[in-house]
Structures are given as C-alpha cells and as structure tokens.
Amino acid sequence: MVNSHGGDLNWAKTQYAGEILDFSVNCNPLGTPPAAVEAARAALSDTGCYPDPACTELRAAIAAMDGTDPDRVFCGSGAAEVIFRLALALHPRTALLTAPAFSEYETALTRVGCACRFHTLREGEHFDVTDRILADLTEAVELLFLCTPNNPTGRCIEPDLLARILEKCEAVGAYLIVDECFLPLARSGPGMAPLLPEHPKLILLRAFTKSYAVPALRLGYCLADPDLIARLETWGPCWNVSGPAQAAGLACCDLPQWPEQGRALLETARPSLQRGLTALGCQVVSGEANYLLFRLPGVTDLKARMLGRGILLRSCANYRGLGPDWYRTAVRTPGENQILLDTLAAVLAAGEA
C-alpha cells in the first residue's frame, strides 16, 4: 500500500538506517501532552471492555471546550474517517474543492460518485482563497470543502470572506464544510462554531491530531446540525473510537493552553525557519500554520536527497495545482529547525539537489 501523505516512517526506515527527523508530519511542536499519554496508558487497563460507542463523556467535553452542544459533536477515528462519513451521509452529486488542498476530500467524494470541480488557488495571490470563489458557487454545487489554514499552503481564510462564502452557499443550497484542524495552531478564537445554530448546512471539521500531537491515537471530530450528527452515526461501524483515544481526548480537553503554547512557539520559530529557507534559495509561501510550503525550482528529488541524510520532508508532487519541485516542511522546535536548514545547506552545497 502506497502512502500519499506524510508521516510514513515505516517506509522511510527502509530507505535510511539511521535516526530520522520527521518534518513530513505537522503537529504541535510541543509534542504530546504527558497527561494525554498517561490517560491513554491508564485506559489500557480496560482493554477487556468495549469503549463507549457514543463517546458520551468525550462529546460533552468537546462541546464545553468548543462552546456548543454535545448533540452537535460526532467523534471519529481521525478527521479522515469523519470526511468519509460525511461523503457517505451527504452523498452530493457535485462538489467544489480548492486546489491545492488535502487530497482526502476528493478521494472521499469520488468514492460516492460525486463529480468534483476545482477552484484553482493562484501562486501570485499567495494561494489565498479570494472572492473569486464566489463565482464558482453555482446552483449546481451541492457541497463546498474549504480548509483554514489550508493544507499545504498554510494560508488562512479571512472571517469576513468566510461569512460571504457561507451566505453564497446558503443562497445556492450547498453545504459548507470548513476544515479547522490546524486553526488552533494558527489563530486564537472559536473559529466558526458560534455560527452553527443559525446555519444547519455549516459543518466544521476538527481534530486533536495536530493541536495535541496524537496522530497514532486517531481522534478527530466534526461539529454540525444534530440531524446530520445522527445520520453520521449510521454510516460506519460502531466503536470507531478506541478507549485509549477517548481517554486521551478527555485529558486534552482539560488542557486548552496546549495549542496556545504551541502557537506561541510557532510565532517565533516559523518566521526564523522561513528566513532560513529563503536564504537557501527556496521560494517560501508565507503561511500562518505549523508548516511551510516551499519550492526549489527544478529540484524534483529533494525528498530523497534529504532522507539520505536523515530528514523526511513532504513532497507536494501529488497536490493538484503544485508540482514535483514543491515541498512542505513542518515547523518544529528551533533546534530541530536549524538541523533541517543545516542539512539542506549541505545537500545544496554538495550538488545533491
């Protein structure tokens, strides 16, 4: 099975025998909260019992954290599972996606026979979503998928534009799904959650994966109209969230400062890493997230060359609207970021890329 995403350390270890520093996966640079690790470990004592299929306590904790009601929360085995359940439950005939964007949106929608249209984000506009997208929201579009900050560009959609997009979606009868999984590491505030009660076709995708650095536990969720939440529960197996994942999620809900502290670190580390990449000849997109998109014109084998020195990057060759000389790097701690820059400098100086 070929993994088209980042974080495939099993594959990387078949290519490089030494220790690998993974910049291909973009989580909170603070790492996993110790309390979440301990909660997951303690939950293993209940391995002989089924987990709560309704995630009752976790949904209540998420609702309190996000300022909504538990019946508006659906928990899944990572945000990816929620995306696929949404595709199954909504079953749109035509959807509008941005390009570049996270590929699982298209994958999930095409699996249910949906025809995907694409709104191309322009490099000359910093890959921003602009009001150009409003013209593409016609009555033929039944669903619009957006991501803020976008993956892989790291660019946020401004709230006033999101409000206009939501208004246009309602005018044409389309669902609006906004992926906010990276938002806590980019900006403060509640996101679009306060708008949910008045907008039944608004869906927010969120996850503990990035903000709390728990990708192995697979814990994502969405906020939506209660009727849709009930439908999501029927479009997949029961017990989709393990006991350790639920326990870790509860611990994370008690640590609202963890994403805030990660964001504070990123606000210093990201500009420094961007300056270093630019100094080495990279064309860097100035993002707001815990990752940076950059291009090395004409260099199509940088991932392999860097892996040969123990650094794993994310190639963006499989993103619509990009190409084989585009790459994404996580923003990690300042010391780790310097290792990345030093390694890249050595690769370029050796003529390896």
Secondary structure, DSSP 8 states (H G I E B T S, - for coil): ----SS--HHHHHHH--S--EE-SS---TT-S-HHHHHHHHHHGGGTTS---TT-HHHHHHHHHHHTS-GGGEEEESHHHHHHHHHHHHH--SEEEEEESS-HHHHHHHHHTT-EEEEEE--GGGTT---TTHHHH--TT--EEEEESS-TTT-----HHHHHHHHHHHHHHT-EEEEE-TTGGGT--S-TTGGGGGG-TTEEEEEEHHHHTT-GGG--EEEE--HHHHHHHHHSS-S--S-HHHHHHHHHHHT-THHHHHHHHHHHHHHHHHHHHHHHTT-EEE--SSSEEEEE-TT---HHHHHHTTTEE-EE-TTSTT--TTEEEEE---HHHHHHHHHHHHHHHHTT--
